[in-house]
Structures are given as structure tokens and as C-alpha cells.
Amino acid sequence: QSAAISGSRTALESLVGRDVVHFAYPFGGREEFDDTSVAEASRAGFRTACTTLPGSATASSDPLRLPRRLVMNWTRTRFRIQLIPWSQRRSRE
């Protein structure tokens, strides 16, 4: 994991010519990353990392275990409609 995570950062930085400080765990589900993955992302210098676990990030969220919301190629209206339940759930979380 160490070589894959730090190597991906190095490769991306050389490709884009700037620092890469955000990471997404490949596939990112509960079975695809663990405490070792999180430690390696931190050791590689990433400030944040996204999982594919559903939810909203809050001020107390672990920045190296951020949840995601699925967004599709929706119309603007559909996206606005989708934001309503997300914001209601977030206020309860």
C-alpha cells in the first residue's frame, strides 16, 4: 500500500506539475481500505482522502476518511431536488 499510495502521488505531481494533497481510496468501500491505508495516506502527505462510504462530511469528520455523496449527470433541477434530503440528513448527523 505504501508504494501504491505514495507512488500515485509522485506520478500525479509530475504529470500536473503541482502538489497533490487529496486522495481517493480506490473503490473506497469498507473492504477496500483500512487503518493501514489511512496511515499510508497520511505518511504520503495527503491532507484529505475520500472513501465511497455514503454520508456528509462535517467539521468532526476524519479528513482521511471522508464520506461521499453520489452525484450523477443530473439536470440542475434534479440536483437541487437531491440537495434537499442531503441537507436534512446532514442537520441530523
N, C-alpha and C positions, 0 to 999 in steps of 0.2 A: 504494500500500500504506500509506503514511504516513497519509493521510486516513482510509482504511477502518479501520485498526487503532486509531489514537488516537480517531477519531470514535466507534467502537463502545464504547470505554472511557468516554468522556464521556457518551454516551447511556445506558449501563447505570448509571453512577453517579447520574445524575439520576433514573433510574427507581427504583432501590433505595435511594437516599439514603445510600450509604456507599461507601467506597473499593472499587474492583475492581482486584485486583492479580494475578489469574490469567487466563490467556488460552488459548484452544484455536484452533489454526490451522484454518480451515475446510477440511474434508476431510483435511488434515494428512498426506497421503502425500508420498513423495519428490518428486513432480512438482508438489505444491501449495504448497510453501514452500521458501525458500532463505535464503542468508545475509542478503539484504536484508530478508526478512521477520523474521528473528531480530533484526537490528539495529533495525528499526522497533518491534518489540515491546518491546525494551529501552528505546528512546528514549521510548516512550509511557508508561513507568513500570511495566510488568508485571514482577513478580518471577519468575513461572514461566509456562511455556507448554507445552501438550501437543500432541504430534503424534499421528498414528494408527499410527505405526510400532510393531510389537509388541515387547514386552520389559518388563523390570522396571527401575524407577529404582533407582539405587544412590547412595551418597554422592558418587561421582565423576561422576554424570550432569550434563550441562549443564542447568541449571534452565530454560533457554529452548528446550530440545529434548527434553522428557521423553517417553519411550515410554508406551504404554498396554497394558492388558490388556482384551480383550473380555469383558464380563460381560453375560449375558442375563438374562431373567426366570426364573432357575433357582430350584428349591426350595433350602431351606437345605442339605439333604443333598447335592444336586448341586454347590452352591457349595463346600462343604467338600471334596468329592472333587476338584474342579478346582484347589483351592489346593495340593494335594499336588504335582503336576508343576510348577506355577509356582514353588513354594519350592525344589524340587530344581534346576530350571534356574537360578534366581537364585543358588544357592550355587556353581554352576559358572561364572557370569558374572563 
